């Protein structure tokens, strides 16, 4: 089961995709700022700095601003990709790096110390990453502002369509999208010249996404959806004008933009796409991949170390799967058991509605058990919804979108109903835990609700923390009274096996020269996953180097910290208190989380 997350659209993510808007560099004002800063406490200095940092960054990430409910950004889109904008991004990071250095870290403690350490680390890492030519690969079949724009324009996401101004805002945002989309084409054309292009299977999937939006009639477009749902409060004149404007946008703006990109892909990009799949085959690719490992895991592990961990875990989990096979009395080897699980209708739903209803039912069961292990919970609720049809074919099997901070929109647990054979019944409990509660929804919604947490942390995050927590949450299933059915326990093992295989495949593709087919064969041999899901997973790892490593490595670190705390505290150890400590300060890089937990353990021992 493929479980990519679209949890938070953070400024950092958008920076990675594009350049930024014009900013006033204040490096020359550092001395003046130092004089002013000395007048306030160190904590106040830092609070002001991180607040300004986040507010300034929203100018560069207007889509992120929309997702967190900030006003004034709904008519703006991601800035175009250009050398000028990349220079401005670097100046922005260096400016705040210099301003942060003026604050005496030794005088900070608690949340202030955590914020300093996080921002210090993040700024250095962002500047380090600017040496790599990621702007030549601005989109892929899994991610990119092109898909975010479509989601916003569907009327089913964070873009509001309640007032006449809302409809006008999206028209302006669409103009920005068209300019950005054209700059994507220019950048990817430059990538052809420099030998930095997507592998061919990924390019072909992207081209299919563009074709979806090339329509003969405006009414057939995804972007017509807001017109189908014009508020009743609009006057007939307003409805007529808005309808005409959206027809003009779709047929004379968006369709030609998608057509230009589609033609470019068919005639130029796909023919020049590469047959290899790993980053090691790109210019400076080895260092680029090492940076991706560091960015996604926050840990100091080599690709070879990660690969060996993965091989060991795959073997361990296979032995556990064999025990399940024997428990249910299946006659045959593990390969035959996998085939049975893959192909027997008893393990799958007949309709998309049945699938969604099953997840809504298991939600109630899990929610009732959470007080056994937690004394905190988010105020925000979540709903279960199918993935939208326009992105279902290449989207994750399941994903989570965070709630609106103001409570106006619940969290969303998305289930992909495109291929019901990729959604086995035995994954119900483990996938619900992972994506919703106590996994992603629990962690991300709580992070947004923490009083006093700076916005750059409240709306930011680390893949290794979010995904590591969600996989760790799966391991709590038996303690929550779940996985009593052997097939449900197999579902837990199946999901864990997926994360273990990711360690092998990600490093295999990007360091060890594995082919796409080699990855597909490996996953089919070591799991009961549907082939369609395996292909999508493999192409995901190829598109997002390093990202898939974060799940298992993050889980390992959190479990390691639990074991350390339990051993150190003995009878003083309280699992609810431990979970609160993991979650209460929001997402942290693993080294900073480890330091924090060890300080907490020492404080408990002193009581």
Secondary structure, 3 states (H helix, E strand, C coil): CCCCCCCCCCHHHHHHHCCCCCCCCCHHHHHHHHHHHCCCCHHHHHHHHHHHHHHHHHHHCHHHHHHCCCCCCCCCCCCCCCHHHHHHHHHHHHHHHHHHHCCCHHHCCHHHHHHHHHHHHHHHHHHHHCCCCHHHHCCCCCCCHHHHHHHHHCCCCCCCCCCHHHHHHHHHHHHHHHHHHHHHHHHHHHHHHHCCCCEHHHHHHHHHHHHCCCCCCHHHCHHHHHHHCCCCCCCHHHHHHHHHHHHHHHHHHHHHHHHHHHHHHHHHHHHHCECCCCHHHCCCHHHHHHHHHHHHHCCCCCHHHHHHHHHHHHHHHHHHHHHHHHHCCCCCCHHHHHHHHHHCHHHCCCCHHHHHHHHHHHHHHHHHHHHHCCCCCCCCCEEEEECCHHHHCCCCCEEEECCCCCCCCCEEEEECCCCHHHCCHHHHHHHHHHHCCCCHHHHHHHHHHCCCCCHHHHCCCCHHHHHHHHHHHHCCCHHHCCCCCHHHHHHHHHHHHHHHHHHHHHHHHHCCCCCHHHHHHHHHHCCCCCHHHHHHHHHHHHHCCCHHHHHHHHHHHHHHHHHHHHHHHHHHCCHHHHHHHHHCCCCCCHHHHHHHHHHHHHHHHCC
